[in-house]
């Protein structure tokens, strides 16, 4: 596996994860009542706790994508 293959993989990986993150944010922004209603029926949480869980999930997901995909991609781009 050469460096160009890794760079291409990271670029596609970043694009896919950015799309997933955008989808999650749009879903929670536009369809919050629907999503909250579904999750409140599944989990024994209050609405405030559930919204805090959503925020923590989005923050953790974004940080993980930055650390494991964006930073290696930027480093490889500067190496070539």
Buried (B, 14 or more C-beta within 10 A) or exposed (E): EEEEEEBEBBBEBBEEBBEEBEEBEEEBEEEEEEBBEEBBEEEEBEEEEBBEEBEEEBEEBBEEBEEEBBEBBEEBEEEE
